[in-house]
Amino acid sequence: MRRLPEPFSTRRGETAIVRYYIDTEFNGTGGQLLSIALVRQDGAHFYEVLHAHELIVPWVRDHVVPHFGQEPIARLQAVKKMQKFLRKDDGPHVFIADWPEDLVHFNTMLLRDHGKRNDPFRYACLLLNLPGFDTASASEVPHNALADARALADHVEGNLRGDLSTMDPADLSLVQKACADADLA
């Protein structure tokens, strides 16, 4: 059973570093983003499935698409919903992932036309190595971005709380230093 930290809150006007765990599903290496999930350190989450605009590769069709759990929406609609979710916290934000393409797809969602970007404007992205941790094995629904992001959050937050001691010290230190002014679970 998942153990979530105490309820998380930020007060307007105060700076509180907020950790988010990212997972995405995409159409093969370098392929189109198909779903994205952000799980905040307290368990609040954002999850959307996007319309596919390219032929879905067979492995993704067989192992990812059946686990979406909701109907796809337009990318612009997903961007607006993600912005609304992220604006609930003043930040700064720290986005944590265990796979490079998760961060690539997330950062691409922040881009707008004409060389502008959506907020948050002040954030850090951490890519953790996590030897011995396998998202697919830890996830309640492997290859569902939300379930995978929750598994990542549970793993890292458990290590921050001291409930687990499975993270490489370098990864744990990276998270602790990036979130030095935050309540670390």
Secondary structure as UniProt FT lines:
FT   TURN            12..13
FT   STRAND          18..26
FT   TURN            29..30
FT   STRAND          33..40
FT   TURN            41..42
FT   STRAND          45..50
FT   HELIX           58..63
FT   HELIX           65..67
FT   HELIX           75..86
FT   TURN            87..88
FT   STRAND          93..97
FT   HELIX           100..109
FT   HELIX           113..115
FT   STRAND          123..127
FT   TURN            131..132
FT   HELIX           135..138
FT   TURN            142..143
FT   HELIX           145..161
FT   HELIX           169..178
FT   TURN            179..181
//
